[in-house]
Amino acid sequence: MVSHGDKDARGEDNSRNIAYIRQMLGELRQVALSEGADMLCYLIEMAYVEAGDVQAGRRPRSVFHSK
């Protein structure tokens, strides 16, 4: 469990997780592209863009929970 004193470390973990998700989405997009799955490619690209926005702090991590 993370204490309040570890907030910066947890934030760093969250940032790494979002970066990992974004990287995996980029790879999945390439697979979908090679398979000619246009709609799937588009949806993965939207998730990739969203992850980038979250990573950059332009969007909140959740629209349902405020921190």
Kinemage of the C-alpha trace (Angstrom):
@kinemage 1
@onewidth
@group {chain A} dominant
@subgroup {mainchain}
@vectorlist {calphas} color= white
{ca met a 1} P 0.000 0.000 0.000
{ca val a 2} L 1.259 3.476 -0.840
{ca ser a 3} L 1.319 6.076 1.917
{ca his a 4} L 0.683 9.783 1.357
{ca gly a 5} L 4.430 10.344 1.700
{ca asp a 6} L 4.966 8.153 -1.351
{ca lys a 7} L 2.672 10.222 -3.554
{ca asp a 8} L 5.497 11.275 -5.889
{ca ala a 9} L 6.741 7.704 -6.254
{ca arg a 10} L 3.201 6.481 -6.987
{ca gly a 11} L 2.709 9.266 -9.523
{ca glu a 12} L 5.916 8.159 -11.208
{ca asp a 13} L 4.619 4.562 -11.281
{ca asn a 14} L 1.361 5.783 -12.830
{ca ser a 15} L 3.273 7.728 -15.474
{ca arg a 16} L 5.346 4.660 -16.336
{ca asn a 17} L 2.187 2.568 -16.590
{ca ile a 18} L 0.555 5.059 -18.959
{ca ala a 19} L 3.764 5.172 -21.034
{ca tyr a 20} L 3.749 1.352 -21.196
{ca ile a 21} L 0.089 1.281 -22.240
{ca arg a 22} L 0.799 3.846 -24.957
{ca gln a 23} L 3.761 1.836 -26.226
{ca met a 24} L 1.686 -1.356 -26.378
{ca leu a 25} L -1.129 0.473 -28.191
{ca gly a 26} L 1.385 1.651 -30.779
{ca glu a 27} L 2.480 -1.919 -31.355
{ca leu a 28} L -1.103 -3.181 -31.508
{ca arg a 29} L -1.920 -0.483 -34.056
{ca gln a 30} L 0.846 -1.795 -36.303
{ca val a 31} L -0.551 -5.333 -36.050
{ca ala a 32} L -4.077 -4.125 -36.839
{ca leu a 33} L -2.715 -2.091 -39.769
{ca ser a 34} L -0.872 -5.102 -41.186
{ca glu a 35} L -4.088 -7.137 -40.939
{ca gly a 36} L -6.107 -4.496 -42.755
{ca ala a 37} L -8.410 -4.063 -39.759
{ca asp a 38} L -9.220 -0.419 -40.420
{ca met a 39} L -11.846 0.116 -37.718
{ca leu a 40} L -9.744 -1.651 -35.093
{ca cys a 41} L -6.732 0.373 -36.178
{ca tyr a 42} L -8.752 3.591 -35.790
{ca leu a 43} L -9.995 2.669 -32.302
{ca ile a 44} L -6.502 1.708 -31.145
{ca glu a 45} L -5.177 4.985 -32.554
{ca met a 46} L -7.795 6.914 -30.548
{ca ala a 47} L -6.709 5.091 -27.384
{ca tyr a 48} L -3.069 5.843 -28.262
{ca val a 49} L -3.845 9.557 -28.613
{ca glu a 50} L -5.816 9.532 -25.347
{ca ala a 51} L -2.919 7.856 -23.520
{ca gly a 52} L -0.589 10.531 -24.882
{ca asp a 53} L -2.917 13.270 -23.648
{ca val a 54} L -3.119 11.672 -20.194
{ca gln a 55} L 0.655 11.251 -20.135
{ca ala a 56} L 1.148 14.931 -21.002
{ca gly a 57} L -1.407 16.055 -18.411
{ca arg a 58} L -3.820 17.450 -21.013
{ca arg a 59} L -6.583 15.059 -19.946
{ca pro a 60} L -7.571 13.602 -16.570
{ca arg a 61} L -6.915 9.911 -16.003
{ca ser a 62} L -10.613 9.351 -15.389
{ca val a 63} L -13.791 11.179 -16.258
{ca phe a 64} L -15.548 9.373 -13.390
{ca his a 65} L -13.116 10.014 -10.513
{ca ser a 66} L -11.543 13.307 -9.572
{ca lys a 67} L -8.297 13.410 -7.607
